[in-house]
Amino acid sequence: MNKIFPSAAAALQGVVKDGQLLAVGGFGLCGIPEALIEALKAGGQKNLTVISNNAGVDGFGLGKLLETRQIKRMISSYVGENKEFERQYLANELELEFTPQGTLAEKLRAGGAGIPAFFTKTGVGTVVAEGKELREFDGETYVMERSLVPDVSLVKAAIADKSGNLRFNLTARNFNPAVAMAGKVCIVEVEKIVDVGELAPDDVHLPGIYVHRIVLNATPEKRIEKRTITN
């Protein structure tokens, strides 16, 4: 089975549709599948619900899809770096499900493992637990969280072999493996594609069984967050 596609647009074709639940890897500006996001923007799919740790920044990453109003709902843990996100949310133009970061990671991991729900103490007694089942274990109260199984996952990795085995670069590993595992269809953007066998077994961070489509983006932008201060 050939998993390699000639472009990001080709990799998304026939897979991404209006109204879907998508998961997108990355943390801040690290490990963003920027070519796939750009292709998604060009494709014009609307009314998307997007799972991502954060919502990108203005003009980059998921920020591009917010500007084109393709996202109707975000499931995120941090959204503080995007003014357009803030504007849309405060104007009731964008739905938001705030999820604690560890809970978000576990919801994706559980989805990929076939676990429909789990209990956690995180969020008990806060708005996070509103409307959810509570249960007591060993004298402690826990809230039940449903796992996440997105229709499509968009992932960034450093290297893939032709079977889809992936190696991530340092902290770009972040949410990407969990996002890849959770999706019904996983599309991966990589900087290099090698033959099967070129990746040593210990260098494989995610097995190719989770990967359905691969696209090469050899020269990503790789933005870097910088701290700015004023006197």
Buried (B, 14 or more C-beta within 10 A) or exposed (E): EEBBBEEBBEBBEEBBBEEBBBBBBBBBBBBBBBBBBBBBBEBEBBEBBBBBBBBBBBEBBBBBBBBEEBBBBBBBBBBEBBEBBBEBBEEEEBEBEBBBBEBBBBBBBBBBEEEEEBBBEBBBEEEBBEEEEEEEEEEEEBBEBBBBBBBBBBBBBBBBBBBBBBBBBEEBBBBBBBBBBBBBBBBBBBBBBBEEEEBEEEEBBBEBEBBBBBBBBEEBEEBEEEEEEEE
